[in-house]
Amino acid sequence: PDPRFSRRDNRYDYRGHHNKAEIHQDFKDVRGARKEVSDSRTELRKDYTELRNDRMELRRDLHNGASKGEILKDRQEIRSDLKEIHGDRVDLRNDQNKLDSARRELRGDLRKR
């Protein structure tokens, strides 16, 4: 449609457009927090994949009758993977809490206007 003939409805045209610096900052914080959450999820997924591969390797070694040292090493790797997964889950929980608080802050600031 030709813009000369369409009427503007200012209630909807600039939705999400704010002049206040604090609201800009809140939107930026929410975006950053969402990125952190998605990065944490990616990291966690990689760790689970690594754990699965290490378990497969241990199973293969047990089946093929590998040396005791080899089996101990595999079990140690699995333990370290589980520790890493625990840490990543804690990070993810913290990132999600940060995102929630950023969203609450933004909602509060948008209400204040």
Secondary structure, 3 states (H helix, E strand, C coil): CCCCCCCCCHHHHCCCCCCCHHHHHHHHHHHHHHHHHHHHHHHHHHHHHHHHHHHHHHHHHHHHCCCHHHHHHHHHHHHHHHHHHHHHHHHHHHHHHHHHHHHHHHHHHHHHC
